[in-house]
Amino acid sequence: MNWQERIVIDPGILVGKPVIKGTRLAVEFIVDLLAQGWSEREILKNYPGLTRDDIRASLSYASAALHEEKVCSERSQKCTLEHLSRFA
């Protein structure tokens, strides 16, 4: 999935958060819905302007962002539970 075709970042839309092209729906919102247990079908029913490819692009963007994320610095000897708890 080439998320770049469907996800845009524009400082004038939601203060620059990545959104699905042509909408004001943030990638994080879609990922949050999925994390809360919403099915793809429920999302599409409640947001009829979205497509399956939009949802997949959101997940693909999130995956790419996580691959770039550095949770612990390279100089750190170990990651502490306290540090990682900020993601809980």
N, C-alpha and C positions, 0 to 999 in steps of 0.2 A: 504494500500500500504506500503510495507516494502522498504523504500527508500534506506536502507543500501545495498541492493543487486545491486543498479544501480548508486548510487552516491559515488564517492571516493574523498578523500582529500589527496593529495600527494604534499609535498613541491616542488617537481621537476616539477610539472605541474601547470602552471598559478600561480606561487608563493603560492601554497597551497589553492587556492580557490576551493570550492566544484565544481566538474565537473561530467558530465555524463560519466560513465565508458567506456573506450575505445575511448574517444573523447577528444578534447580540448575545448569543449563547456561548459562554466560555467553555473551553476544553475541560477545565477543572470541574465545571458544573455537570457535564456529561459523565465524566469519570466518577464524580461523587454519587450520581444517581445509580450507576452500575455497582459501586461499592456498597450502596445501601440496599442492594438486592433487586433493583428495577431490572426487568428484562428488556431486551432490545425492542421487543414488541410494545411494551408499555411506554417506552420513551417515544417511539414513532407514533403511537396513538395520541399521546399528550402533546407532542411537538410535530404536527403534520408537515412542517416545512423541512424536516430533517429526513435524511436517507440512511440506509444501512452503511453506505460508504462514509457518511459524515461521522457516524459512531466509530467505525473502524479507523478513520483518520484521527479521531480524538485519541483513541488508544495507541495508535502508532506514534503520534506526537508525544504522548506521555511516556511511552517506552523510550523514545529517542532522548527525551529530557532526562530520564532516570539514568540512561547509559552515560550521560555527560556529568551527572551529579557526583560530587565527591563528598562522601559522608565524613570521612576522616582524612586529615591531612597526611601526606606521605611521610612527614617528619614525626608524626605521632606514633608512639610505640604500640598503642592499642586503642581501640574504640571503647569508650566506657558506656555502660548501660544508661547513665545519666545523659550522655550526648545523644544516644540513639532514641531516647524517650521523647525527644522533641517531635518525632515522626509518629508517635502513638496517638 
